[in-house]
């Protein structure tokens, strides 16, 4: 089979040539235009990273491939159809990973009517040639008859392939002028003897004539050709001008102009109305509700920016310990800090990878120093530039719904000014929420509560040393007192930093603290615990003792009453229940159970 290639020169002159499909595939492996294709793919990847690239127009210099028919020049210089090839062109776009491209090609080759599956010039699409034949086997000969067949074939082939492929068909064209740009693919799928897809019941309805060298413009009358044709034209129209993706973390659809390669923008009401107006101006009989339904449908490919970022780091670690090196930029006397930070960092990345199914990353570093030691700057620097949207340091913990929603949308939550968090919040809500593996929230305007994956880990900063208030122990935080300002001038190699974590997790390294480390952390945190007035009075009037050095077993009530009698009845000691909890967690205080309850071995100080 031969295909048509139309080449446009820098002087805007067009040449039409034909070549065998086998010859085309061979050229696409070694063609000198591969640098142009590489440039297109580079710009497409830059757009995914929200980097702005100046469009220089190299795309227009790539030849157009018209696979549906063999074209030729007439004596007067116009283009005419010489022979119909019996194929229809489908396109699957919005494939942001090479693995997705490979999956689509592998699925397409399982369809017996697939003649060709090849990677598009952007590297983010797959072009599929589907072999077709009309019911009865007689191929059309006139341009009008060919377009009748292709219009019906495209709709039916697109529906059939969308049901089988891992991604839906988003483009292509049911016209003899269907085309794709010259591309490069070292491993295309080619079947020279496909089983044609039989197209039955072709509608013989006139199709407007058009210049074969130009892409067809959608017409309102064309939409009446078949049920669903209006929707198909709308999807084709939008897909040729924009790239769409559904951001799973943020919960909305994003879009970007194909020709601009600019930054991704969320689809809001204004942009939806603009898209609808563009379609109406182009002659499509559609409304804003049609655009909204498409943008909010599963036809838009899901995109997880965190998963994409981490997935691309597999196998890239250089073997150096970048995580502990980063930890050492924090000056402290705590010798275990680099190892504790390493385990916590692995837990943070594992949380984003969805590895913690039963328990979340339930420990948070707590950086303690006076102001001006770059604590907040260090916390923000833990997130790569591409994912900075995932950092939050302004969360209001009293707004419980907001906190739960943030845990499914952000990557790192900094509890800045931790010493200002009320004691009840610290001991209650925060202690519970920090260990959740998933969160259940109700999105705005939603009807049901949804269970969402937790992405966020926690870190905290404080300007005071006595900040931990939980009398039962503080194993949720790693208190680290800084001995000097953090070195924030050192450049962070984010690729290697996160590649090390991804490699360690895939190798099965532990990303949680074992009982021994937890006990060490709790011991370390004792010096940062806020000592209530009742405990201060206890240490003034009593001390832990042994049975051999004059100690006496006393109940919490007896100790409590004795303190009040010596300190004065107006002394604020809190309630008796809380006092008992504090005694139970007091280091070095021996106790035993009796019929009257728990008693403690103490010696009174005179």
BELBEL-V18936 format. One record per helix or strand of 3 or more residues. SS is the DSSP state (@ for helix, = for strand). FROM is the first residue (numbers start at 1). LEN is the number of residues. Records with the same first field share a line. If there is no record, write none. Layout:
SS=FROM-LEN / FROM-LEN
This chain:
==2-7 / 14-7 / 64-3 / 69-5 / 79-6 / 87-6 / 114-6 / 126-9 / 171-3 / 197-3 / 242-6 / 252-6 / 364-5 / 412-4 / 438-4 / 450-4 / 457-6 / 477-6 / 542-3 / 552-4 / 591-4 / 597-8
@=21-10 / 34-15 / 58-4 / 98-11 / 143-22 / 221-5 / 229-13 / 269-13 / 288-8 / 305-7 / 322-6 / 337-16 / 375-7 / 385-6 / 400-8 / 418-3 / 423-11 / 494-13 / 515-14 / 533-9 / 547-3 / 556-12 / 576-9
